[in-house]
Amino acid sequence: MRAKLSFAPVASSETNLLAVLAADTQAAKGPDAKPQPELLTNDALVQAAAAAVLATGEFKAGANETVLLHAPAGLAAQRLLIVGLGKLAKAATREVRNAAGTAVRFAKPRGIRELVLALPSPDRLPAAAASRAAVEGALIGDLDPDTYRSDRKDQSIQSFTLAVPEAPDRAAVEAAFAEGGIVGESQNFVRSLVNEPGNKLTPTVLGQRAALMAQEVGLQCEVHSTEKLHELKMGAFWSVAQGSAEPPALILLRYEPEGVTNGPVLGLVGKGITFDTGGISIKPADNMERMKYDMAGGAAMLGAMRAVALLKPKVRVIAVICAAENMPSGTAQKPGDVQTAMSGKTIEIINTDAEGRLVLADGLAYARRLGATHLIDAATLTGAVSVALGKVNAGAFSNDDATYARFETALAVSGEKFWRLPLDEEYAELIKSDIADIKNTGGRYGGAITAAEFLHFFAEDTPWIHLDIAGGAWIEESRPYISKGPSGIAMRSVLEWVRSY
């Protein structure tokens, strides 16, 4: 997709499809309060073209609701698409991002390959923030997961133009638009990785893809395998990898901005299980094919590093991705085994399907050894977090309120939904082992929390955030603004957390 800005009047846009945004301006509540849809553009010709359909009351401007007009009077565009944001009082950049994705996904199956989206007037929504959100949403909406279909038809949008007829600060809008392009492309990079089948994206291939990306954007990159794990005494990481014929990959990325030699060093740690059978504690067959997504946390960190390299914040960042397959075999670890982690702490294996926390234990320890002063990890770690929060919010944990406050601020920019869950010594008691320092599961209850407490044991007193994205990393049904499949969750939020420093 070619994305560009235009500061020409919206009505004069010669395009196959002109999309404009609308919101429900009805402030009253109650059963008698009827929606009052209103276009968020001051262009009189566009308002005139849409007046008749808005007057019918059929279009209510609900979130991602659409109505299409052919040959709109007075406009150069062949079609006019109106996309709803929902209630105006609640409309923000998140709604603009989704609406832009909705416009793109409306166009794709109809053979429309170029479109113009009119940015809301600056008196309605801040122009720069809306500009960034719009291009992000358009890029995200354009990606589909049908990579390996032999009859695949490329329905990609070839040209997306964001029309900004009113811009108090054009330079700010241009900068935000460029930023949004980087963020949207980085999220699609994440989604493309997660979409790859386990036989195509092995740990070795993930390391190769990471190295290629690093070369393209100017990051330092090292990719190691079995020998390095043994050298570092990463017994927890190796215990997961030892059951597979595919060797593991320890991926290290460094971002060191010129002139920055002091201050914090941020450590991004990602779970990169390229396929998870559960090991000896094998999973049920139903939906096991989705376990190719078990490297979504690692992919999110790779995408965040890509965006960091291109946006160039003034803070040092390292990323550690622990990639492996979790397979059952004659060499696989067994329930009851005791493993020694890189930190020297010992772990009793209760369930080999609780493998993500094992690779992260060594990833966190390694990031600390490399000098990370603050840590954030992302992982499709537990089904329990989905039981607790459903598919709406992902789970977040932290041992430091100030560090987490920065993450909450980041969420206001990223538009992603995370809910902070507790850490408590009473939960940590549930994973104490009789034979070792700690065990890798704490039983049925509070499973997401005991998993987080396991990681806390290895983060120790380093300020740390844990993101359990198991419930949000895979979209089961297509939405108006994004396809089914990988979501790319956490990348935007991790990026904004990094930029807060």
Secondary structure, DSSP 8 states (H G I E B T S, - for coil): -EEEEE-S-GGG---S-EEEEEEE-----STT----EEES---HHHHHHHHHHHHTS-----TT-EEEEES-TT-SSSEEEEEEEEEGGG--HHHHHHHHHHHHHHHGGGT--EEEEE---TTTS-HHHHHHHHHHHHHHHH--S-TT-TT------SEEEEE-S--S-HHHHHHHHHHHHHHHHHHHHHHHHHHS-TTTS-HHHHHHHHHHHHHHHT-EEEEE-HHHHHHTT-HHHHHHHTT-SS--EEEEEEE--TT--SS-EEEEEEEEEEEE--TTS---STTGGGGGGGGHHHHHHHHHHHHHHHH--SSEEEEEEEEEEE--STTS--TT-EEE-TTS-EEE-S-TT--HHHHHHHHHHHHHHTT-SEEEEEE---SHHHHHHTTT-EEEEES-HHHHHHHHHHHHHH---EEE----HHHHGGG--SSSSEES---STTHHHHHHHHHHHHHTTS-EEEEE-TTTSEESS-BTTB-SEE--TTHHHHHHHHHT-
